Amino acid sequence: PHPLGEAVADGQLPGWAVALVLGLAVVAAPAVEEVFFRGMLLNALRQWVPTGVAVAAQAVAFGLAHAPYGWVYA
């Protein structure tokens, strides 16, 4: 459990803070991940290896970046 998640679940944060956390988690984080993993990383890899290898490598990198959170969240 994350302390911030517990604070939200327990109602310890004001409404604006809950909205901010949800906005970051639902909108900002996925957008940043797409730009990094599929934009920057995939395009950089495609310059050095065939496209199929680049796609597989960026997928592995994505999975490893999310591994500390468990397979459910990847």
Secondary structure, DSSP 4 states (H G I P E B T S, - for coil): --HHHHHHHTT-S-HHHHHHHHHIIIIIHHHHHIIIIIIIIHHHHHTTS-HHHHHHHHHHHHHHHHGGG-TTT-
